[in-house]
């Protein structure tokens, strides 16, 4: 609703906004001063008489002095010119008092001559409050506009970075899956057609179904299940895999967020081993909190540099995406020992 009000406000013509402001200003002070003398008609006439000096000082300040001096950090020049403008407006205000207000509203009184420094200074003090008020409104609008621009820039930057990170996931995952398929075709395995079918399902999801900010969690789990099946087809009996899931309710998550952890577990703990490899995956959702545990054996044949390289692309990518998408709404712990590698992710799902 707030956004609708802002949009509606911006659709109002500027001249109408300004006219409304000055009508409210004149009415407020006419009613205020009229309440003392009970002569509201005379106060309205008086307020309209003395409106031109206020208009002059306000608009010169708003559209010349503030943009040219204040917003460019020329503070001294600004205060010099604002003093000149207020004194000139005070002189105009006093001239109106002598030549218009005196004969029209107070014909029996003598206001004296035009050159009266004390009266001119006093008239300037009548004008500066409205100039200050208008300036504050102008500066607030300038600040608000800059905040909106900075926020939009940050959102655009964030969106671009997320798209880049997400785009990195797709070719990286596809490259590894094609490697799996290539290994099977070299062996003329009967499992190759099944791999092609599952790969087709995966590509359909990545290209068409996950191009949104949030996707159903069950779709992400199906993606993980397909990936695990592909890896089981590839490694056969030398891989022991367990996959447990316990999901409550309808949940949504950023796409391609879980898979990198699963993918890393196979690269990190299976590809370098010839036997006794295992991967354990556990996904639970309770009260909107997702807990992902991925535990895998470690290959003793990989050097430290090889391990760091294999962990690098996928995990660094998903860590950055978590930071950008969920901020403080997640907790990621990694336990790296000589025998196993454990990842525990706790993520608050925004299902509203």
Secondary structure, DSSP 8 states (H G I E B T S, - for coil): -HHHHHHHHHHS-HHHHHHHHHHHHHHHHHHHHHHHHS-HHHHHHHHHHTHHHHHHHHHHIIIIIHHHTGGGT-HHHHHHHHHHHHHHHHHHHHHHIIIIIHHHH-TTS----S--HHHHHHHHHHHHHHHHHHHHHHHHHHHHHHHHHHHHHHHHHHHHHHHHHHHHHHHHHHHHHHHHHHHHHHTT-TTHHHHHHHHHHHHHIIIIIS-SS-EEHHHHHHHHHHHHHHHHHHHGGGEEEEEEEEE-S--EE-TTSSHHHHHHHHHHHTTT-SSSEEEEEEEEEETTEEEEEEEEE--TTS-HHHHHHHHHHHHHHHHHHHHHHHTTSEEEEEEE-SSEEEEEEEEE----
